[in-house]
């Protein structure tokens, strides 16, 4: 009914993952949000049972998403509807397609391999996301921020994140930065993703005027790390020294520790 449609549309765009970085315990907040809406739909008569209300919420997670899979995610390309990722996306309300069509495709969900579909998505401004974007949407019953889940080989762009709130004290900025980092998914030991998490955190310590310079320093540091030599070691030290000056010694040290990949 109409109640089902309205709850489906609202469930995809109003979760703590897209409502700012200050929300404590985001996963539990998302679960609570779903349970409240299911109870409201059922108790108000919008759905005839709690099961139907729950299904409507589930189908609304990726409502209006049209996606294709790339990078080896479909085990049986001739029968994609049998594949786990295809079925999972459909269970969340997404419409899955076998072929790219720029007129309506909104997302490319990619596996470990860089593919032509990912290249085309980046070129045409279509979301190119990792499979974790889909998996975490299913886990949290909420569409996740695409910029936090770049497809393998796609450099994330911190400038697409929401503006950082103005906070008066260094300690408040450190706490907000650590919360921001906590909300960014950890996917393996990906060095590019760790760099992204670190860049996000540093946005809390430099203003908009300095951010381009800080971002350029990160780019330079990453390039030097990729091709080390005696000269690059000296330049890397100079880059790190300037980053420390701009961000602050204590702040940079704490957010570097927070962005270290988990040990196994």
C-alpha positions in Angstrom: 0.0 0.0 0.0 1.0 3.7 0.1 2.4 3.2 3.6 4.7 0.5 2.3 6.0 2.8 -0.5 6.7 5.7 1.8 8.5 3.6 4.3 10.6 2.0 1.6 11.7 5.4 0.2 12.6 6.8 3.6 14.6 3.7 4.7 17.3 4.2 2.1 18.2 7.8 2.8 18.0 8.5 6.5 20.5 6.2 8.3 23.3 7.3 10.6 25.8 6.5 7.9 24.5 9.4 5.8 23.5 11.7 8.6 26.8 13.0 9.8 29.8 11.7 11.8 28.5 12.7 15.3 26.1 9.7 15.6 27.3 7.3 18.4 27.2 3.6 17.8 25.9 3.8 14.2 25.1 0.2 13.6 22.8 -0.1 16.7 21.1 3.2 15.7 20.3 1.8 12.3 18.9 -1.4 13.8 16.7 0.7 16.2 15.6 2.8 13.3 14.4 -0.2 11.3 12.6 -1.8 14.3 10.8 1.5 15.0 9.6 1.8 11.4 8.5 -1.8 11.2 6.5 -1.4 14.4 4.9 1.8 13.2 3.9 0.3 9.8 2.4 -2.8 11.5 0.7 -1.1 14.4 -0.8 1.6 12.3 -2.3 -0.9 9.9 0.0 0.1 7.0 1.1 -3.6 6.7 -0.9 -6.6 7.6 1.9 -8.3 9.5 5.3 -7.6 11.1 6.8 -9.9 8.4 5.3 -7.8 5.6 6.5 -4.6 7.2 10.0 -6.0 7.7 10.1 -7.1 4.1 9.0 -3.6 2.9 11.9 -2.1 4.9 14.3 -4.6 3.4 13.2 -3.9 -0.1 13.6 -0.1 0.5 17.3 -0.2 1.3 18.4 0.0 -2.3 15.2 1.3 -3.9 15.9 3.1 -7.2 19.4 1.6 -7.5 20.2 0.1 -10.9 23.5 -1.8 -10.9 25.8 -4.0 -12.8 28.4 -6.3 -11.4 32.1 -6.3 -12.4 35.5 -7.7 -11.4 34.5 -11.4 -11.2 31.6 -11.1 -8.7 29.2 -13.2 -10.8 30.2 -16.9 -10.6 27.9 -17.9 -13.4 27.7 -15.0 -15.9 25.3 -16.9 -18.1 22.8 -17.2 -15.2 23.6 -14.2 -13.0 20.3 -14.5 -11.1 21.7 -17.6 -9.5 24.7 -15.7 -8.0 24.7 -14.7 -4.3 25.5 -11.0 -4.9 22.8 -10.7 -7.5 20.2 -12.2 -5.2 21.4 -10.1 -2.3 21.0 -6.9 -4.2 17.5 -7.8 -5.4 16.5 -8.7 -1.8 17.4 -5.1 -0.9 15.2 -3.6 -3.7 18.0 -3.0 -6.3 17.4 -3.7 -10.0 20.3 -5.8 -11.4 21.3 -5.6 -15.1 23.5 -7.8 -17.2 24.9 -5.0 -19.4 26.0 -1.4 -18.9 23.5 1.2 -20.0 24.5 4.8 -19.3 20.9 6.0 -19.4 19.9 4.3 -16.2 22.8 2.5 -14.4 23.5 4.2 -11.1 26.2 1.8 -9.6 28.9 -0.6 -10.6 29.6 -3.1 -7.8 33.1 -4.5 -8.4 35.2 -7.4 -7.1 38.9 -7.5 -6.8 39.8 -7.0 -10.4 39.8 -3.6 -12.2 37.4 -3.9 -15.1 36.2 -1.9 -18.1 32.9 -1.2 -16.3 34.7 0.4 -13.4 36.8 2.5 -15.8 33.6 3.6 -17.6 31.8 4.4 -14.4 34.6 6.6 -13.2 34.7 8.4 -16.5 31.0 9.0 -16.7 30.4 9.9 -13.0 28.6 6.7 -12.0 29.2 5.2 -8.6 31.9 2.6 -8.7 31.8 0.8 -5.4 33.4 -2.3 -3.7 31.3 -5.4 -2.9 31.5 -4.3 0.8 29.2 -1.4 0.0 26.5 -4.0 -0.8 27.4 -6.4 2.1 27.3 -3.6 4.6 24.0 -2.2 3.3 22.6 -5.7 3.9 24.1 -5.9 7.4 22.9 -2.5 8.5 19.6 -2.4 6.5 20.7 1.0 5.1 22.2 2.3 1.9 25.8 3.2 2.7 27.8 6.3 1.6 29.3 5.4 -1.8 32.4 7.6 -1.3 33.4 5.4 1.7 33.5 2.2 -0.5 35.5 3.0 -3.7 35.9 0.1 -6.1 39.4 -1.6 -6.0 41.8 0.6 -7.9 39.7 3.7 -7.6 41.2 6.5 -5.5 38.6 7.8 -3.0 37.9 11.5 -3.0 37.6 13.0 0.5 36.4 16.3 -0.9 33.0 14.7 -1.6 32.4 14.1 2.1 30.1 16.5 4.0 31.6 19.7 5.4 33.4 19.3 8.7 31.7 21.1 11.7 33.6 24.0 13.4 34.8 22.7 16.8 36.5 25.0 19.3 39.0 22.8 21.0 41.7 20.4 19.7 40.3 17.6 21.9 36.9 18.0 20.4 38.3 17.9 16.9 40.3 14.8 17.7 37.2 13.0 19.1 35.2 14.0 16.0 38.0 12.8 13.7 38.3 9.5 15.4 34.5 9.0 15.2 34.7 9.8 11.4 37.4 7.2 11.0 35.4 4.6 13.0 32.5 5.0 10.5 34.7 4.3 7.5 34.7 0.5 6.8 37.9 -1.4 7.1 38.4 -3.7 4.1 41.5 -5.9 4.5 45.0 -4.2 4.5 44.3 -1.9 1.6 46.9 0.9 1.7 44.8 3.3 -0.4 41.9 2.9 2.0 44.1 3.6 5.0 45.3 6.8 3.2 41.7 7.7 2.7 40.8 7.2 6.3 43.8 9.4 7.3 42.8 12.2 4.9 39.3 12.2 6.2 40.5 12.6 9.8 42.9 15.5 9.0 40.0 17.5 7.5 39.1 18.2 11.2 42.3 20.1 11.8 42.8 22.3 8.7 40.4 24.8 7.2 39.0 24.8 3.6 41.7 27.1 2.5 44.5 24.8 3.6 42.9 21.5 2.5 44.1 21.6 -1.1 47.7 21.9 0.2 47.2 19.0 2.7 45.7 16.8 0.0 48.6 17.6 -2.3 51.0 16.6 0.5 49.2 13.3 0.9 49.4 12.7 -2.8 53.2 13.4 -2.8 53.8 11.2 0.3 51.9 8.3 -1.3 53.9 8.7 -4.5 57.2 8.7 -2.6 56.1 5.6 -0.6 55.4 3.8 -3.8 58.8 4.4 -5.3 61.3 4.7 -2.4 65.0 5.7 -2.9 67.6 7.7 -1.0 66.4 11.0 -2.4 62.7 10.2 -1.8 63.5 9.4 1.9 64.6 13.0 2.4 61.7 14.5 0.6 59.3 12.2 2.4 60.6 13.5 5.7 60.1 17.1 4.5 56.5 16.3 3.4 55.8 14.6 6.8 57.2 17.6 8.6 54.9 20.0 6.8 51.9 17.8 7.4 52.7 17.7 11.1 53.0 21.5 11.1 49.7 22.0 9.4 47.7 19.3 11.3 49.5 19.4 14.7 51.8 16.9 16.2 49.5 15.4 18.8 46.5 15.3 16.5 48.4 13.7 13.6 50.0 11.1 15.9 46.6 10.0 17.4 44.8 9.8 14.0 47.7 7.9 12.5 47.4 5.3 15.3 43.6 5.2 14.8 43.9 4.5 11.0 46.4 1.6 11.4 45.0 -1.6 9.8 43.9 -4.2 12.3 46.5 -6.9 13.2 45.6 -10.5 12.7 
